[in-house]
């Protein structure tokens, strides 16, 4: 079924629903992602669960940089760790906001 939302409306909705959360890069983020960077599972006791991340949210950015995939997230986090960055802001958007029914 086709959506009646324009691209501009979806982008505006996504921006309003975005959640930017700080994560400690010295330990695991505590979440499993699809290749498209959608959260499959938050591990019990992990940073993601403690920060309020939910299954079905999509990771869309790190430190204000747009994210392309879960591999891109891994590469960015590895780069920040090499630079001794201890904390990074990761931006999530609920998938239903990106792809409304």
C-alpha positions in Angstrom: 0.0 0.0 0.0 1.4 3.4 -1.0 2.1 6.0 1.7 0.3 9.3 1.4 3.2 11.0 3.2 5.6 13.1 1.2 9.3 12.7 1.6 9.5 16.1 3.4 6.8 15.0 5.9 8.7 11.8 6.7 12.0 13.6 7.1 10.3 16.2 9.4 8.7 13.4 11.4 12.0 11.6 11.7 13.7 14.7 13.0 11.1 15.3 15.6 11.3 11.6 16.8 15.1 11.4 16.7 16.7 10.5 20.0 20.4 11.4 20.5 21.9 9.4 23.3 25.4 9.4 24.8 27.3 6.1 24.9 30.6 5.2 26.7 32.9 3.8 24.0 35.1 2.0 26.5 32.5 -0.8 26.8 30.0 -2.6 24.6 27.0 -0.7 23.4 24.9 -3.8 24.3 22.8 -4.1 21.1 22.5 -6.3 18.1 21.8 -4.6 14.7 20.7 -5.6 11.2 23.0 -4.7 8.3 20.8 -1.6 7.9 21.5 -0.6 11.5 18.1 -1.4 12.9 18.2 -2.6 16.5 17.3 -6.3 16.6 17.9 -6.7 20.4 19.1 -4.8 23.4 21.1 -6.9 25.7 20.0 -7.1 29.3 22.0 -4.7 31.5 23.7 -3.2 28.4 24.2 0.5 27.7 21.5 0.5 25.0 18.8 -0.9 27.3 19.8 1.4 30.1 19.6 4.4 27.8 16.1 3.4 26.7 16.9 2.2 23.2 14.1 -0.1 21.9 14.1 -2.9 19.3 13.1 -1.6 15.9 14.9 1.7 16.3 17.3 2.6 13.5 20.8 4.1 14.2 21.0 7.1 11.8 24.0 9.0 13.1 27.1 9.2 15.3 28.5 12.5 16.5 26.2 14.3 14.0 27.6 12.2 11.0 24.9 10.4 9.0 25.2 6.6 9.2 24.9 4.3 6.2 24.9 0.8 7.8 25.8 -1.2 10.8 29.3 -1.7 9.3 29.7 2.0 9.0 28.8 2.3 12.7 31.5 -0.2 13.6 34.0 1.6 11.5 33.2 5.0 13.0 33.3 3.7 16.6 36.6 2.0 15.9 38.0 5.3 14.5 36.8 7.2 17.6 38.4 4.6 19.9 41.7 5.0 18.0 41.5 8.7 18.7 40.8 7.9 22.4 37.3 9.4 22.3 35.6 8.0 25.4 32.0 9.0 24.6 29.9 9.4 21.5 26.4 10.7 20.8 24.4 8.1 18.8 21.2 9.2 17.1 18.3 6.7 16.8 14.9 7.1 15.0 12.0 4.6 15.4 11.7 2.7 12.2 7.9 3.4 12.0 8.7 7.1 11.6 11.1 6.4 8.7 8.7 4.0 6.9 5.1 4.9 7.8 2.3 2.5 6.9 
